Amino acid sequence: MGQDPRADGTAVTQEQDPQELRREIDDTRHELGDTVATLAEKADVKAQAQHKVDEARASISEKKSELLGKAKAASPQSAASVASTASKKARENPLLLAVAGAFAAGLAIGRARRPTSRA
């Protein structure tokens, strides 16, 4: 009797203070709440997919900036002309830009989900 094992591996050998019990219960509730929140986050497929899309967009934006910078360094006049033409076409036909962006995001997500080791 009085020898109940506890979560931390200690045995209860005497009566505990009710406030101490309440504090332990509150701690356990907080830990359980954190665990449930973590599991809910892992199970939210839509949020994970959106996160991957956001990462792909950021990566594409960085690559675009890097490539434009290299192009401008190589030939400032032609790079400015290409950037101006691309910007003009994007304003004229935003659907084409959206389709290209979606394709690039899908490609990036597909590559990220592909297994890395092949036997």
ROBA-957515 format. One line per 8 residues: their letters; for each residue x, y, z of N, C-alpha, C, O. Coordinates in steps of 0.1 Angstrom, whole numbers, padded with zeros to 4 digits. Each point is the difference from the previous one (the first is absolute). Example, Ala and Ser with C-alpha at 12.3 -4.5 7.8 and 13.67 -1.06 7.14 Angstrom:
% ROBA-957515
as> 0132 -0057 0078 -0009 0012 0000 0009 0012 0000 0010 0000 0007  -0014 0011 -0014 0009 0011 0000 -0008 0011 0008 0005 0011 0001 $
% end
This chain:
% ROBA-957515
mgqdprad> 0008 -0012 0000 -0008 0012 0000 0009 0012 0000 0011 -0003 0002  -0012 0014 -0003 0009 0012 0001 0012 -0001 -0008 0009 0008 0001  -0007 -0018 -0010 0012 -0002 -0008 -0003 0001 -0015 0005 -0008 -0008  -0013 0018 0004 -0003 0002 -0014 0012 0005 -0007 0006 0010 0004  -0003 -0016 -0016 0012 0005 -0008 -0005 0014 -0006 -0012 0001 -0004  0021 0008 0003 -0003 0013 -0006 0007 0001 -0014 0008 -0008 -0003  -0012 0018 -0004 0005 0002 -0014 0015 0002 0000 0007 -0004 -0010  -0001 0010 0020 0014 0002 0001 0008 -0011 0006 0012 0001 0002 $
gtavtqeq> -0019 -0012 0001 0007 -0012 0005 0001 -0001 0015 0005 -0010 0005  -0010 0020 0002 0001 0000 0015 -0013 -0006 0005 -0010 0000 -0007  0011 -0006 0019 -0012 -0006 0006 -0006 0010 0010 0007 0007 0007  -0020 -0007 -0006 -0007 0008 0010 0000 -0007 0013 -0006 -0011 0001  0012 0016 0009 0001 -0007 0013 -0008 0007 0011 -0002 -0005 0011  -0002 0017 -0014 -0008 0008 0010 -0010 0009 -0007 0001 0002 -0012  -0009 0003 0020 -0011 0009 -0005 0007 0012 -0006 0010 0006 0006  -0015 -0001 -0018 0006 0012 -0006 -0009 0012 0003 -0012 -0002 0003 $
dpqelrre> 0018 0013 -0003 -0007 0013 0002 -0010 0002 -0011 0004 -0002 -0012  -0016 0005 0014 -0010 0003 -0011 0005 0010 -0010 -0003 -0001 -0012  0010 0011 0017 0005 0010 -0010 0011 -0006 -0009 0000 0004 -0012  0008 -0012 0017 0010 -0007 -0008 -0006 -0009 -0010 0004 0000 -0012  -0015 -0007 0016 -0007 -0008 -0010 -0006 0008 -0011 0001 -0003 -0012  -0007 0015 0016 -0006 0008 -0010 0011 0006 -0010 -0003 0000 -0012  0014 0003 0018 0011 0005 -0009 0005 -0011 -0009 0002 0003 -0012  -0001 -0015 0016 0004 -0011 -0008 -0011 -0003 -0011 0004 -0003 -0012 $
iddtrhel> -0016 0004 0016 -0011 -0002 -0010 0001 0011 -0011 -0002 -0002 -0011  0004 0015 0016 0001 0011 -0010 0012 -0002 -0009 -0001 0002 -0012  0012 -0006 0017 0012 -0003 -0008 -0003 -0011 -0010 0003 0001 -0012  -0010 -0012 0016 -0003 -0010 -0009 -0010 0005 -0011 0001 -0004 -0012  -0010 0012 0016 -0010 0005 -0010 0008 0009 -0010 -0003 -0001 -0012  0012 0009 0016 0008 0008 -0009 0008 -0008 -0010 0000 0002 -0012  0006 -0013 0018 0008 -0009 -0009 -0009 -0007 -0010 0004 -0001 -0012  -0016 -0003 0017 -0009 -0007 -0009 -0005 0010 -0011 -0001 -0004 -0012 $
gdtvatla> -0002 0016 0016 -0004 0010 -0010 0011 0003 -0010 -0004 0001 -0012  0016 -0001 0016 0011 0002 -0010 0001 -0012 -0009 0002 0002 -0012  -0003 -0014 0017 0000 -0012 -0008 -0011 0000 -0010 0002 -0003 -0012  -0014 0007 0016 -0011 0000 -0009 0002 0010 -0011 -0004 -0002 -0012  0009 0014 0016 0002 0011 -0010 0011 -0005 -0011 -0002 0003 -0012  0012 -0010 0017 0010 -0005 -0009 -0006 -0010 -0010 0003 0000 -0012  -0011 -0009 0018 -0006 -0010 -0009 -0009 0006 -0010 -0001 -0004 -0011  -0007 0014 0015 -0010 0006 -0009 0008 0007 -0011 -0005 0000 -0011 $
ekadvkaq> 0016 0006 0014 0008 0007 -0010 0006 -0010 -0010 0000 0003 -0012  0004 -0014 0017 0005 -0010 -0009 -0011 -0006 -0009 0003 -0005 -0011  -0015 0004 0016 -0011 -0006 -0007 -0006 0010 -0010 -0008 -0005 -0008  0011 0017 0009 -0006 0010 -0009 0007 0001 -0014 0009 0007 -0002  -0014 -0016 -0007 0007 -0002 -0013 -0001 0013 -0008 0009 0004 -0007  -0021 0003 0008 -0002 0012 -0008 0010 0011 0004 0006 0006 -0009  -0003 -0005 0022 0009 0010 0004 0014 -0004 -0004 0008 0009 -0003  -0004 -0022 0004 0013 -0004 -0004 0002 0003 -0015 0011 0004 -0004 $
aqhkvdea> -0021 -0007 -0004 0001 0002 -0015 0002 0015 -0002 0008 0004 -0009  -0016 0005 0016 0001 0014 -0002 0014 0005 0004 0006 0008 -0007  0000 -0014 0017 0013 0003 0005 0010 -0003 -0011 0010 0007 -0003  -0011 -0019 -0003 0009 -0004 -0011 -0001 0009 -0012 0010 0004 -0006  -0022 0001 0003 -0003 0009 -0011 0007 0013 0003 0007 0006 -0009  -0008 -0001 0021 0006 0012 0004 0015 0000 -0001 0007 0009 -0004  -0001 -0021 0009 0014 -0002 -0001 0005 0000 -0015 0010 0006 -0003  -0018 -0012 -0006 0003 -0001 -0014 0000 0014 -0006 0009 0004 -0008 $
rasisekk> -0019 0004 0012 -0001 0014 -0006 0012 0008 0005 0006 0007 -0008  -0002 -0009 0020 0011 0008 0005 0013 -0004 -0007 0008 0008 -0003  -0007 -0021 0001 0012 -0005 -0007 0000 0005 -0014 0011 0004 -0005  -0022 -0004 -0002 0000 0005 -0014 0003 0014 0000 0007 0005 -0009  -0013 0003 0018 0003 0014 0000 0015 0003 0002 0006 0009 -0006  0000 -0017 0015 0015 0002 0003 0008 -0004 -0013 0009 0008 -0003  -0013 -0019 -0003 0007 -0004 -0012 -0001 0011 -0011 0009 0003 -0007  -0022 0002 0005 -0002 0010 -0010 0009 0013 0003 0006 0005 -0009 $
sellgkak> -0006 -0001 0021 0008 0012 0004 0015 -0003 -0003 0007 0008 -0005  -0003 -0020 0008 0014 -0004 -0002 0004 0000 -0015 0010 0005 -0004  -0019 -0011 -0004 0002 -0001 -0014 0000 0014 -0007 0008 0003 -0008  -0018 0005 0013 0000 0014 -0006 0012 0008 0004 0005 0008 -0008  0000 -0010 0020 0012 0007 0004 0012 -0005 -0008 0008 0009 -0004  -0007 -0022 0001 0011 -0005 -0008 -0001 0006 -0015 0010 0003 -0006  -0022 -0003 0001 -0003 0005 -0013 0004 0015 -0001 0006 0004 -0010  -0010 0003 0020 0003 0015 -0001 0015 0002 0001 0005 0009 -0006 $
aaspqsaa> 0002 -0017 0014 0014 0001 0001 0007 -0004 -0013 0010 0006 -0004  -0015 -0015 -0003 0006 -0005 -0013 -0002 0011 -0011 0009 0004 -0007  -0021 0001 0006 -0003 0010 -0010 -0012 0009 0005 -0011 -0004 -0002  0014 0015 0007 -0010 0009 0006 -0011 0004 -0009 -0012 0000 0003  0016 0003 -0015 -0011 0005 -0010 -0009 -0011 -0004 -0012 0002 0000  0017 -0014 -0004 -0009 -0011 -0004 -0008 -0005 0011 -0011 -0004 -0002  0017 0003 0014 -0007 -0005 0012 -0012 0009 0003 -0011 -0005 0003  0013 0018 -0004 -0010 0010 0003 -0011 -0002 -0010 -0012 0001 0003 $
svastask> 0016 -0003 -0016 -0010 -0001 -0010 -0008 -0013 0001 -0012 0000 -0001  0018 -0011 0005 -0007 -0013 0002 -0009 0001 0012 -0011 -0004 0000  0016 0010 0011 -0009 0002 0012 -0012 0009 -0003 -0011 -0003 0004  0014 0013 -0012 -0011 0009 -0004 -0011 -0007 -0008 -0012 0001 0002  0017 -0009 -0012 -0009 -0007 -0009 -0007 -0011 0008 -0013 -0002 -0002  0019 -0005 0011 -0006 -0010 0008 -0011 0006 0009 -0011 -0005 0002  0015 0017 0004 -0010 0007 0009 -0012 0004 -0008 -0011 -0001 0004  0013 0006 -0016 -0011 0005 -0009 -0009 -0012 -0003 -0012 0002 0000 $
karenpll> 0018 -0013 -0004 -0008 -0012 -0004 -0008 -0005 0012 -0011 -0004 -0001  0017 0004 0013 -0007 -0004 0012 -0012 0009 0003 -0010 -0005 0004  0012 0018 -0006 -0012 0009 0002 -0010 -0002 -0010 -0012 0001 0003  0015 -0004 -0016 -0009 -0002 -0010 -0008 -0014 0001 -0012 0000 -0003  0019 -0010 0008 -0006 -0013 0001 0004 -0006 0014 0009 -0008 0001  -0017 0012 0010 0004 -0005 0013 -0003 -0015 0001 0006 -0007 0009  -0015 0001 -0017 -0004 -0014 0001 0013 -0008 -0003 0002 -0010 0006  0005 0014 -0016 0012 -0007 -0004 0010 -0001 0011 0006 -0010 0003 $
lavagafa> -0004 0022 0004 0009 0000 0011 -0005 -0009 0012 0008 -0007 0006  -0021 0007 -0004 -0006 -0009 0011 0002 -0014 -0004 0004 -0008 0009  -0006 0004 -0021 0002 -0014 -0005 0015 -0004 0002 0003 -0011 0005  0006 0020 -0009 0014 -0003 0001 0004 -0002 0015 0008 -0008 0003  -0013 0017 0005 0003 -0001 0014 -0006 -0013 0007 0007 -0006 0008  -0019 0003 -0012 -0006 -0013 0005 0008 -0012 -0005 0002 -0009 0008  0002 0009 -0020 0008 -0011 -0005 0014 -0001 0007 0004 -0011 0004  0002 0023 -0001 0013 -0001 0007 -0002 -0004 0014 0008 -0008 0005 $
aglaigra> -0019 0012 0002 -0003 -0004 0013 -0003 -0015 0001 0005 -0007 0008  -0012 0002 -0018 -0003 -0015 0000 0013 -0008 -0003 0002 -0010 0006  0006 0016 -0014 0013 -0007 -0003 0009 0000 0013 0006 -0011 0003  -0006 0022 0004 0008 0000 0012 -0006 -0009 0011 0008 -0007 0007  -0021 0007 -0006 -0006 -0009 0010 0003 -0015 -0004 0003 -0008 0009  -0005 0005 -0022 0003 -0014 -0004 0014 -0004 0003 0002 -0011 0004  0007 0020 -0007 0014 -0004 0003 0003 -0001 0015 0008 -0009 0004  -0015 0017 0004 0002 -0001 0015 -0006 -0012 0005 0006 -0006 0010 $
rrptsra> -0016 0001 -0016 -0007 -0012 0006 0006 -0013 -0006 -0003 -0011 0006  0012 0012 -0016 0006 -0012 -0006 0010 -0006 0010 0007 0007 0006  -0007 -0021 -0005 0010 -0006 0009 0014 0003 -0004 0003 0001 -0012  0006 0001 0021 0014 0004 -0003 0009 -0012 -0003 0009 0002 -0008  -0012 -0013 0013 0009 -0012 -0002 -0007 -0010 -0010 -0012 -0002 0001  0020 -0002 -0010 -0005 -0010 -0010 0008 -0013 0001 0012 0001 0000  -0019 -0012 0001 0007 -0013 0001 0002 -0006 -0013 0006 -0011 0000 $
% end
